[in-house]
Amino acid sequence: MNNANKRLSPSEIKTQLAQSDTTILEMIQFVFGSVLKRRGLVILNVALLTLMAILNFMVPQFTKNVIDHALMTSNKTILYQNIVWLISTTIILGIVSFASTYMMQMLSQRAITDLRIDTYNFILKQDFAFFQDTKTGDLMVRLTSDISNLQMLISANTFGIIGNIFTFISVLGFLFYQNWLLALLVSLTFPILFITIRFFRGHIRESFSNVRYAQSKINNQLQSTLTEIELIKSYTTEQSETQKFETLANESNDYSLSATKWQAIFQPLVTFINTIGTAIVLLLGSLFVMNGKMSVGDLVAYLAYVAMLQDPIRSFSMLMNVFQTAQVSYDRIKNILSYQPTILEVAHPLEFPNPLQKNINFEDVVFDYDTGTNIALKGVSLTIPAGKTTALVGRSGSGKSTIIKLLTRMYDRTSGLITFDNQDVQSFRLTDLRHNISVVSQDVTIVDGTIADNISYGSENVTTTDLWQAAERADIAEFIRQLPDKLNTAVGERGVKLSGGQKQRLSIARALLKDAPIVILDEATAALDNESEKAIQRALDNLMVAKTAIVIAHRLSTIHKADQIIVMNNGLVSEVGAHDILLRKAGIYKRLYDAQFE
């Protein structure tokens, strides 16, 4: 198994994030890849930022002219002109700043929306095993909070670095031209700032990594709690669940305080270093003014330029926190995007046989979930005839559900061959294969929407008549007519407003509407009472008409009429035959049957 497909535990992911060698440049290239799709807006925004830098550079000159020329000569004309220029420049600067900020936000929102959609689509295309190995709450954090953190990279402040770089270079050059000694002394504080930023960078990043990891665990706990609320209530474990959550919340709090501590030390330290630079200019500049080597206006303008010089450094130091937070989130998103599906499409897929003409064959199929440690099928060979009903029976863990997962390519076989009408299952498009198979399982999935949404899920161009016909055949139409909004009645999250039997019949109506030629019933009536089972069995009989049906049976009384019964035992086919024949054999099937009817 290559590294791209390796499944990492939460602790391994945490370690990987803390030790990641991801560079800021790599992260910026990833995030700005979407931004650069709109190059025209980017170029225009860079031009506006450059114009803002030029306008900011001009402002101190108006102050200098007022002090040195208007005040010293009592020239009101110069005073009025420079005040008008100052106000006009500030107004233009505000307009340009508004346009730049608005366009940057527009770019930011579009880029992050694209990234979120692409990541969501990437996750949905992963294999079934990916979702078994990944926590739902953690995926939610990566799709929401982590991507939102990346959005801070594409903000007006971040893009302002371009203008700040231009300002820094031009202002520093001007300061050396005005007074090289002062400029040199101020520049001595820059290496100190650089060393400070380097020192704090690792600590802040590690802290944010711990914060994101703790938030993922909190989300996983919330996800588990909300989906298992009935179990929690039944076993009165509210207190213990609260204690678990309290432990996670306190852990998150400790990590957040650690991150805050490093930030709280970092910001004042940067301010102090910048103040040292200002103090140097104020001290020596005042001495120069006293000695007649510099005018008061020059000193005031020089101080303004030093502040402008320090602003890019201060902005960079503040943005460093943004970069650290974003880099942790980028590492987490990058980790998800490093996965590659193992269930692959063939280059030239064949057309799926619809309807199935011959049979489905398993030839010496071996499958293990954990590369040798959990062998589920041990050389299974069996035939499922087209247009007939085949039942799979056996104790829990015998391999019945694994056969279904291999048929639908939720997993791929380890070895052997699986064919539909003598064509390898891997030779079809996944969408074609799964479109031609309907699965009705014991664990019914209900979408948070209306009755109509649930019946029509996965089907296109469905009419109201189609919905009612499917509901009639699934024996649920009468129940729907009694609802206040009929087909438009909301079922609630996970179908909380429906009984188990009603959920099951909705899933059968969904399968009827899909009208796939192959039907798989995975213990579809196992969790129902006798009355509900009889009603649903009628609906299932309607579903299996003229279909190739595969039934995983928990209650053996439901499969008397199956054309053939395949008995699984410990990952192998033990017996094959009709109900009466298997009973006469007095093997595993008879023992299972007798155990249910003693």
C-alpha positions in Angstrom: 0.0 0.0 0.0 1.5 3.4 -1.0 1.7 6.4 1.3 -1.1 8.2 -0.4 -3.5 5.5 0.7 -2.2 4.9 4.2 -4.8 5.4 6.9 -3.6 7.5 9.8 -4.8 7.4 13.4 -5.8 10.7 15.1 -2.5 10.6 17.1 -0.5 10.0 13.9 -2.3 12.8 12.2 -1.5 15.1 15.2 2.2 14.2 15.1 2.2 14.6 11.3 0.8 18.1 11.6 3.2 19.1 14.3 6.2 17.9 12.3 4.9 19.0 8.9 7.5 20.3 6.5 4.9 22.3 4.6 6.3 25.7 3.6 4.3 29.0 3.6 5.2 29.4 -0.1 3.6 26.0 -0.8 0.5 26.9 1.1 0.2 30.3 -0.7 0.6 28.6 -4.1 -2.2 26.2 -3.2 -4.6 28.9 -1.9 -3.8 31.4 -4.6 -4.2 28.9 -7.4 -7.9 29.6 -7.3 -7.4 33.4 -7.0 -5.2 33.4 -10.1 -8.2 32.1 -12.2 -9.3 35.7 -12.1 -6.1 37.4 -13.2 -7.7 40.6 -14.3 -9.1 41.4 -10.9 -5.8 40.4 -9.3 -3.8 42.8 -11.6 -6.2 45.6 -11.0 -6.1 45.1 -7.2 -2.2 45.1 -7.3 -2.4 48.4 -9.2 -4.7 49.9 -6.6 -2.5 48.7 -3.7 0.5 50.3 -5.5 -1.4 53.5 -5.9 -2.3 53.4 -2.2 1.4 53.1 -1.3 2.2 56.2 -3.5 -0.6 58.2 -1.9 0.5 57.2 1.6 4.1 58.3 0.7 2.9 61.8 -0.3 1.0 62.5 2.9 4.0 63.3 5.2 5.3 65.8 2.5 2.2 68.0 3.0 2.8 68.1 6.7 6.5 69.0 6.1 5.5 71.8 3.7 3.1 73.3 6.3 5.7 73.3 9.1 8.8 74.4 7.1 7.2 76.7 4.5 3.8 77.9 5.7 4.5 78.3 9.4 8.1 79.6 9.1 7.1 82.2 6.4 3.5 82.8 7.6 2.4 82.1 4.0 -1.3 81.4 4.1 -1.4 80.4 0.4 1.0 77.6 1.0 -0.9 76.6 4.1 -4.2 76.4 2.3 -2.8 74.6 -0.8 -1.2 71.9 1.3 -4.3 71.4 3.5 -6.4 71.0 0.3 -3.9 68.6 -1.1 -3.8 66.7 2.2 -7.6 66.4 2.4 -7.9 65.5 -1.4 -5.2 62.9 -1.1 -6.9 61.4 1.9 -10.3 61.2 0.1 -8.8 59.6 -2.9 -6.9 57.2 -0.7 -10.2 56.2 1.0 -11.9 55.6 -2.3 -9.0 53.5 -3.6 -8.9 51.6 -0.3 -12.6 50.9 -0.5 -12.3 49.6 -4.1 -9.3 47.4 -3.2 -10.9 46.0 -0.1 -14.2 45.2 -1.9 -12.5 43.5 -4.8 -10.2 41.6 -2.5 -13.2 40.3 -0.5 -14.9 39.3 -3.7 -11.8 37.4 -4.8 -11.5 35.8 -1.4 -15.1 34.6 -1.2 -15.0 33.1 -4.7 -11.7 31.4 -4.2 -12.6 29.9 -0.8 -16.0 28.8 -2.2 -14.3 27.0 -5.0 -11.8 25.4 -2.6 -14.6 24.3 -0.3 -16.7 22.8 -3.2 -13.6 21.1 -4.7 -12.7 19.6 -1.3 -16.2 18.5 -0.6 -16.4 16.8 -4.0 -13.0 15.2 -3.4 -14.2 13.7 -0.1 -17.4 12.3 -1.7 -15.3 10.5 -4.3 -13.3 8.6 -1.8 -13.8 4.9 -1.2 -16.2 3.5 1.4 -13.2 2.5 3.5 -12.1 6.1 3.8 -15.3 7.1 5.6 -15.0 4.1 8.0 -11.5 5.2 8.9 -12.2 8.9 9.2 -14.2 10.7 12.0 -17.2 12.6 10.7 -16.6 15.5 13.1 -13.0 15.9 12.0 -14.1 16.0 8.3 -16.7 18.7 9.3 -14.0 20.8 10.9 -11.8 20.5 7.8 -14.6 21.5 5.5 -15.7 24.5 7.6 -13.2 26.0 10.1 -10.0 24.9 8.4 -11.1 26.2 5.0 -12.3 29.4 6.7 -8.9 29.9 8.2 -7.4 29.7 4.7 -9.7 32.5 3.7 -7.7 34.8 5.9 -4.8 34.4 3.6 -6.8 36.0 0.8 -7.9 39.1 2.6 -7.3 42.8 2.0 -4.7 42.7 4.9 -2.8 39.8 3.3 -2.9 41.2 -0.2 -1.8 44.5 1.3 1.6 43.0 1.8 2.3 43.7 -1.9 1.7 47.4 -1.2 3.6 47.2 2.0 6.6 45.7 0.3 6.6 48.6 -2.3 6.2 51.1 0.6 9.0 49.5 2.6 11.5 49.6 -0.2 10.7 53.1 -1.4 10.5 54.6 2.0 13.7 53.0 3.2 15.5 54.3 0.1 14.1 57.7 0.7 15.2 57.7 4.4 18.8 56.8 3.4 18.7 59.6 0.9 17.5 62.0 3.6 19.8 61.0 6.4 21.8 57.8 6.0 22.9 57.7 9.7 19.4 57.7 11.1 18.2 55.2 8.5 21.1 52.9 9.3 20.4 53.0 13.0 16.7 52.3 12.5 17.6 49.4 10.1 19.5 47.7 13.0 16.2 46.9 14.6 15.1 44.8 11.5 17.4 41.8 12.2 16.1 41.7 15.8 12.6 41.7 14.5 13.4 38.9 12.1 15.0 36.7 14.8 12.0 37.3 17.1 9.6 36.3 14.4 11.6 33.1 13.7 11.7 32.2 17.4 8.0 32.6 17.9 6.9 31.0 14.6 7.4 27.4 15.7 5.8 27.8 19.1 2.7 29.6 17.7 2.3 27.0 15.0 2.5 24.1 17.4 0.0 25.7 19.7 -2.5 26.2 16.8 -2.0 22.7 15.7 -3.0 21.5 19.2 -6.0 23.8 19.2 -7.2 22.4 15.8 -6.7 18.9 17.0 -8.7 19.5 20.2 -11.5 21.1 18.2 -11.7 18.1 16.0 -12.1 15.8 19.0 -14.8 18.1 20.4 -16.7 17.9 17.1 -16.3 14.1 17.0 -17.8 14.0 20.5 -20.7 16.2 19.6 -21.3 14.2 16.4 -21.4 10.9 18.4 -23.6 12.4 21.1 -26.2 13.8 18.8 -26.4 10.6 16.7 -26.6 8.3 19.7 -28.9 10.4 21.9 -31.5 7.6 22.1 -28.8 5.2 23.5 -27.6 7.8 25.9 -31.1 8.4 27.2 -31.9 4.7 27.4 -28.8 3.9 29.5 -28.9 7.3 31.4 -25.3 8.0 30.6 -25.8 11.8 30.4 -23.4 12.4 33.3 -20.6 10.3 31.9 -21.0 11.8 28.4 -20.8 15.3 30.0 -17.6 14.3 31.8 -16.1 13.2 28.5 -17.1 16.4 26.9 -15.7 18.4 29.9 -12.4 16.7 29.6 -12.2 17.6 25.9 -13.4 21.1 26.5 -10.7 21.6 29.2 -8.1 20.2 26.9 -9.1 22.6 24.1 -9.1 25.5 26.7 -5.5 24.6 27.8 -4.3 24.5 24.2 -6.1 27.8 23.4 -4.5 29.5 26.4 -1.1 28.3 25.4 -1.6 29.7 21.9 -2.8 33.0 23.4 0.2 33.1 25.7 2.6 33.0 22.8 0.6 35.6 20.9 0.4 37.9 24.0 4.1 37.8 24.4 4.9 38.2 20.7 2.8 41.3 19.9 4.1 43.6 22.7 7.7 42.5 22.0 7.3 43.5 18.3 5.8 46.8 19.4 8.7 47.4 21.8 11.3 46.8 19.1 9.5 49.2 16.8 9.4 51.8 19.6 13.2 51.5 19.9 13.5 52.5 16.3 11.2 55.4 16.8 13.1 56.5 19.9 16.4 56.5 18.0 15.0 58.8 15.3 13.3 61.1 17.9 16.5 61.3 20.0 19.1 61.9 17.2 16.7 63.8 15.0 16.0 66.3 17.8 19.7 66.7 18.3 20.1 67.4 14.5 17.3 70.0 14.7 19.0 71.7 17.7 22.2 71.8 15.7 20.5 73.2 12.6 21.2 70.1 10.5 17.5 69.2 10.1 14.4 71.3 10.1 11.4 70.6 12.3 9.3 69.7 9.3 12.0 67.2 8.2 12.0 65.6 11.6 8.2 65.3 11.7 8.2 63.9 8.1 11.0 61.5 9.0 9.1 60.2 12.0 6.0 59.7 9.8 8.1 57.8 7.3 9.7 55.6 10.1 6.1 54.8 11.2 5.3 53.9 7.6 8.5 51.8 7.5 7.4 50.0 10.7 3.8 49.4 9.5 4.8 46.8 7.0 6.9 45.0 9.6 4.1 45.3 12.2 1.6 44.0 9.6 3.8 41.2 8.7 4.2 40.2 12.4 0.5 40.3 12.9 -0.1 38.3 9.7 2.4 35.8 10.9 -0.3 34.6 13.3 -2.7 34.3 10.5 -0.2 32.3 8.5 0.5 30.0 11.4 -3.2 29.3 11.9 -3.7 28.9 8.2 -0.7 26.7 7.8 -2.1 24.3 10.4 -5.4 24.2 8.6 -3.6 23.8 5.3 -1.7 20.8 6.6 -5.0 19.2 7.7 -6.7 19.8 4.3 -3.5 18.7 2.5 -3.6 15.5 4.6 -7.2 14.8 3.3 -6.3 15.7 -0.3 -3.3 13.2 -0.1 -5.8 10.3 -0.1 -6.4 8.7 -3.4 -9.3 6.2 -4.2 -8.3 2.6 -4.5 -11.6 1.7 -6.2 -10.5 2.9 -9.7 -12.3 3.2 -13.0 -11.1 1.4 -16.1 -9.9 3.4 -19.1 -12.4 1.9 -21.5 -15.5 0.7 -19.5 -18.0 -1.8 -20.9 -21.7 -1.3 -20.9 -23.5 -3.0 -18.0 -25.8 -5.8 -19.1 -29.3 -4.5 -18.4 -31.2 -6.7 -17.9 -28.9 -9.4 -16.7 -29.1 -12.4 -19.1 -27.1 -15.1 -17.5 -25.7 -14.9 -13.9 -23.4 -13.3 -11.4 -20.4 -15.4 -10.7 -17.8 -15.5 -7.8 -14.7 -17.6 -8.8 -12.3 -18.3 -5.9 -12.8 -14.9 -4.4 -10.6 -13.9 -1.5 -11.0 -10.7 0.5 -9.4 -9.3 3.6 -10.1 -6.0 5.3 -6.8 -5.5 6.9 -4.2 -6.9 4.5 -4.0 -10.4 5.9 -5.3 -9.9 9.5 -9.0 -10.1 8.9 -9.8 -12.5 6.0 -13.6 -12.3 5.4 -13.8 -14.5 2.3 -11.5 -17.5 1.8 -11.8 -18.5 -1.8 -15.6 -18.2 -2.4 -17.1 -19.6 -5.5 -20.9 -19.3 -6.2 -23.4 -18.5 -8.9 -26.4 -16.2 -8.7 -28.8 -16.9 -11.6 -30.3 -14.0 -13.5 -34.0 -13.4 -12.8 -34.0 -15.6 -9.7 -34.0 -15.1 -6.0 -30.9 -16.2 -4.1 -30.7 -16.1 -0.3 -27.5 -15.8 1.7 -27.6 -17.2 5.2 -25.1 -17.9 7.9 -24.0 -16.8 11.3 -22.8 -13.2 11.9 -19.3 -12.7 10.4 -19.6 -15.5 7.9 -19.1 -13.2 5.0 -22.6 -12.4 3.7 -22.4 -8.6 3.9 -18.9 -8.7 2.5 -20.2 -10.4 -0.7 -22.7 -7.5 -1.1 -19.9 -4.9 -0.6 -17.8 -6.6 -3.3 -20.8 -6.8 -5.7 -21.3 -3.0 -5.4 -17.6 -2.3 -5.4 -17.6 -0.6 -2.0 -14.4 -2.7 -1.7 -12.5 -4.6 -4.4 -11.6 -8.3 -4.0 -8.1 -9.2 -2.9 -8.0 -12.0 -5.5 -10.3 -14.1 -7.6 -12.9 -13.0 -10.1 -16.4 -11.5 -9.9 -18.4 -11.3 -13.1 -21.8 -10.1 -14.4 -22.7 -12.1 -17.5 -19.1 -13.2 -17.8 -17.8 -9.6 -17.6 -15.5 -8.6 -14.8 -17.2 -6.3 -12.3 -14.2 -4.0 -12.5 -14.8 -3.5 -16.3 -17.9 -1.3 -15.7 -18.2 2.3 -14.7 -18.9 2.6 -11.0 -21.9 4.8 -11.7 -23.4 2.3 -14.2 -22.8 -0.7 -11.8 -24.4 1.0 -8.8 -27.2 2.5 -10.9 -28.2 -1.0 -11.9 -28.3 -2.3 -8.3 -30.8 -1.3 -5.6 -29.9 -2.0 -2.0 -32.5 -2.1 0.8 -30.8 -2.7 4.1 -31.7 -3.1 7.8 -30.1 0.3 8.5 -32.3 2.6 6.6 -30.9 6.0 5.6 -33.4 8.8 5.6 -32.4 12.3 4.2 -33.5 15.4 6.1 -36.3 16.5 3.8 -39.8 15.6 2.7 -41.4 12.3 2.0 -41.0 13.1 -1.7 -37.3 13.9 -1.3 -36.7 10.5 0.2 -38.6 8.5 -2.4 -37.1 10.3 -5.3 -33.5 10.4 -3.9 -31.1 9.3 -6.6 -33.8 9.3 -9.4 -34.2 12.0 -12.1 -37.2 13.5 -13.8 -39.6 12.1 -11.3 -43.3 13.1 -11.5 -45.8 13.2 -8.7 -47.5 10.2 -10.3 -44.3 8.2 -10.2 -44.0 9.0 -6.5 -47.5 7.8 -5.7 -47.1 4.6 -7.8 -43.9 3.8 -5.9 -45.6 4.5 -2.6 -48.5 2.3 -3.5 -46.3 -0.7 -4.4 -44.3 -0.1 -1.2 -47.5 -0.2 0.9 -47.0 3.3 2.4 -49.3 5.4 0.2 -52.2 5.2 2.8 -49.9 6.5 5.5 -48.8 9.4 3.3 -52.3 10.4 2.5 -53.1 10.8 6.2 -50.2 13.3 6.6 -51.2 17.0 6.6 -48.8 17.8 3.7 -48.9 14.4 2.0 -45.7 14.0 0.0 -44.4 17.4 1.1 -44.4 16.4 4.8 -41.0 16.9 6.4 -39.6 13.7 8.0 -37.1 15.3 10.4 -33.4 14.7 10.8 -32.7 10.9 10.2 -36.5 10.4 9.9 -37.2 10.9 13.6 -40.9 11.5 12.9 -41.2 8.0 11.3 -41.4 4.5 12.8 -38.9 1.8 11.8 -41.4 0.2 9.5 -42.3 3.5 7.8 -38.7 4.2 7.2 -38.2 0.8 5.7 -41.1 1.2 3.3 -39.8 4.6 2.2 -36.5 3.0 1.3 -38.4 0.3 -0.6 -40.4 2.9 -2.5 -37.0 4.6 -3.3 -35.7 1.3 -4.7 -39.0 0.7 -6.6 -38.7 4.1 -8.3 -35.0 3.4 -9.1 -36.2 0.2 -10.9 -32.8 -1.4 -11.0 -32.6 -4.9 -12.5 -30.6 -6.3 -9.5 -32.1 -6.0 -6.0 -30.2 -6.7 -2.8 -32.0 -7.0 0.5 -29.6 -6.9 3.4 -31.6 -8.2 6.4 -34.3 -5.7 5.4 -36.9 -7.0 8.0 -34.6 -8.1 10.8 -35.4 -5.2 13.2 -39.2 -5.2 12.7 -42.1 -6.7 14.6 -44.2 -9.5 13.0 -47.0 -7.2 11.8 -44.6 -4.7 10.2 -42.6 -7.5 8.7 -45.6 -8.9 6.9 -46.5 -5.5 5.5 -42.9 -4.9 4.3 -42.6 -8.4 3.0 -45.5 -7.6 0.6 -43.7 -4.5 -0.5 -40.4 -6.5 -1.0 -42.3 -9.0 -3.1 -43.4 -6.2 -5.4 -39.8 -4.9 -5.5 -38.4 -8.3 -6.6 -40.8 -9.0 -9.4 -38.8 -9.8 -12.6 -35.6 -9.0 -10.8 -32.3 -10.7 -10.0 -32.7 -10.7 -6.2 -30.1 -11.4 -3.5 -31.5 -11.7 0.0 -29.4 -11.7 3.2 -31.8 -13.4 5.6 -31.8 -13.1 9.4 -35.2 -14.8 9.7 -35.1 -18.0 7.8 -38.9 -18.1 7.6 -38.7 -15.3 5.0 -36.7 -17.3 2.4 -38.7 -20.5 2.0 -39.6 -19.5 -1.6 -36.0 -18.5 -2.6 -34.9 -20.3 -5.8 -31.6 -21.1 -4.1 -30.1 -20.7 -0.7 -26.3 -20.3 -0.2 -25.1 -21.1 3.3 -22.0 -19.2 4.4 -19.8 -20.4 7.2 -16.5 -18.7 8.3 -15.9 -17.0 5.0 -16.7 -20.1 2.8 -19.7 -21.5 1.0 -20.9 -24.4 3.0 -24.1 -25.5 1.4 -26.2 -24.6 -1.7 -29.7 -25.6 -2.5 -33.5 -25.0 -2.1 -35.1 -24.8 1.4 -36.5 -28.4 1.4 -33.3 -29.9 0.0 -31.1 -28.2 2.6 -33.4 -29.3 5.4 -33.0 -32.9 4.3 -29.2 -32.6 4.2 -29.3 -32.0 8.0 -26.3 -29.6 7.8 -25.6 -26.1 9.0 -28.8 -24.7 7.4 -31.0 -27.2 9.3 -29.2 -26.4 12.6 -29.8 -22.7 12.0 -33.4 -23.3 11.0 -34.1 -25.6 14.0 -32.5 -23.1 16.4 -34.9 -20.4 15.3 -38.0 -22.5 15.6 -37.3 -24.5 18.8 
